[in-house]
Amino acid sequence: MTKHCYIHGFGSFAPAKVLTNHDLEKFVDTNDEWIRTRTGIEERHVVEEGQCTSDLVTEAAKVALADAGIGAEALTHILVATCTPDAYCPNTACVVEDKLGIKGAMALDMNAACSGFVYGLQVACGLTAVSEDTTILLSGGETLTTRLNWEDRNTCVLFGDAAGAVVISAKQTPGSAKVVDIELSSDGSLRDLLTIAGGGSSVPYKLNQPVPAEHFVMMQGREVFKHAVRSMAGICETLLTRNGMTASDVDLLIPHQANIRIIEAVGKKLEIESEKVFVNLNKFGNTSAASIPLALADAKRQGLLKPGMRVLLTTFGGGFTWGSALLEF
Ligand SMILES: CC(C)(COP(=O)(O)OP(=O)(O)OC[C@H]1O[C@@H](n2cnc3c(N)ncnc32)[C@H](O)[C@@H]1OP(=O)(O)O)[C@@H](O)C(=O)NCCC(=O)NCCS
């Protein structure tokens, strides 16, 4: 990267309602042991009726703004990475702007599925290069449980709802984290392996017609698993090599929280010890675009992000999209 941007504050929010694996056993043909051993997930937070993605993002944003020591009125841009927006129109970012009590920011949603936050980091850094006076709220927020087929045990046990947010600008301040470099990639030929097709122009809604299964998450899990491991490990290696580093220079790896076996396989391929790999999916499940900023905020709360540390983010999602980002605290 020729110009760097800086992260100033971290925040996250998850809805109060928790659905444990044992709760799922009551209405899905599954069991706690299967979910734990195959995924590492113990419980996930789920929205209540009427609780929207914008509600989660707004709460995460308030925490991130307080952590950055600024008010919402300082924001020039609001970016929301999500594949579960409040609505097709207006975008979720405009709703968040209103809920934060401000007007006049550039407000934009971005969809790169689970990779949305790391993709958004590149967009945010690009925007800070356009103007030095830019102050951006970058968030990842999802309510994927509203797009799950609860009769499909292959998918419905995997996901949860949450939001995470950061504040980004071109200015370095005490305690800010430098975005050293980012690498992104995609392969649209694999798009059918993980979809929420319903309601888009390929599978449009039809008035008074029943809602087909295509309107919910559909996934070929084993294929996704293989690509996720290969892509995340590969893109981390590309990024590290470009920056003259090896995995031994990484103090903490924060991978997309999809499945503990994917996380362990990526860590192993990169030869990063498990103590240096951040995991919180046991409590949240896969929260898609929220997963990385939620993990960052969690890691900060736990005191794991110390000055001088080099933190590697890596992500993978539908599209397929994937990416990696290197932060220096
Ligand atoms: C979904 C995933 C956990 C399934 O694990 P797996 O080891 O590949 O399991 P399989 O698909 O081989 O299924 C094994 C058996 O478990 C069953 N099964 C699937 N879901 C189950 C559940 N929730 N509870 C109990 N049994 C289940 C299957 O029906 C299958 O039974 P069968 O052998 O009788 O047909 C795994 O493939 C995965 O994590 N994939 C990546 C998913 C992901 O992270 N996606 C998002 C990326 S951003």
The ligand as an ORCA input file, in Angstrom:
! r2SCAN-3c Opt
* xyz 0 1
  C     -20.934    -27.974      7.335
  C     -19.812    -28.821      7.922
  C     -19.682    -28.505      9.411
  C     -20.191    -30.277      7.766
  O     -19.166    -31.085      8.304
  P     -18.684    -32.379      7.528
  O     -17.700    -33.049      8.381
  O     -18.240    -31.928      6.163
  O     -20.001    -33.212      7.494
  P     -20.664    -33.895      6.233
  O     -21.215    -32.855      5.309
  O     -19.685    -34.892      5.712
  O     -21.871    -34.640      6.907
  C     -21.648    -35.758      7.725
  C     -22.979    -36.255      8.225
  O     -23.470    -35.350      9.238
  C     -24.812    -35.012      8.959
  N     -25.096    -33.678      9.457
  C     -24.992    -32.509      8.802
  N     -25.356    -31.501      9.624
  C     -25.673    -32.061     10.810
  C     -26.104    -31.528     12.035
  N     -26.283    -30.215     12.234
  N     -26.308    -32.376     13.047
  C     -26.137    -33.701     12.907
  N     -25.737    -34.267     11.754
  C     -25.506    -33.448     10.720
  C     -24.907    -35.102      7.448
  O     -26.276    -35.269      7.070
  C     -24.062    -36.310      7.157
  O     -24.818    -37.464      7.410
  P     -24.788    -38.716      6.383
  O     -23.337    -39.155      6.397
  O     -25.724    -39.660      6.995
  O     -25.207    -38.152      5.074
  C     -18.474    -28.570      7.202
  O     -18.511    -29.069      5.888
  C     -18.127    -27.122      7.157
  O     -17.887    -26.511      8.168
  N     -18.056    -26.529      5.960
  C     -17.757    -25.127      5.809
  C     -18.973    -24.365      6.181
  C     -18.683    -22.913      6.384
  O     -17.944    -22.590      7.269
  N     -19.296    -22.055      5.586
  C     -19.175    -20.659      5.667
  C     -17.876    -20.221      5.085
  S     -17.831    -18.508      5.064
*
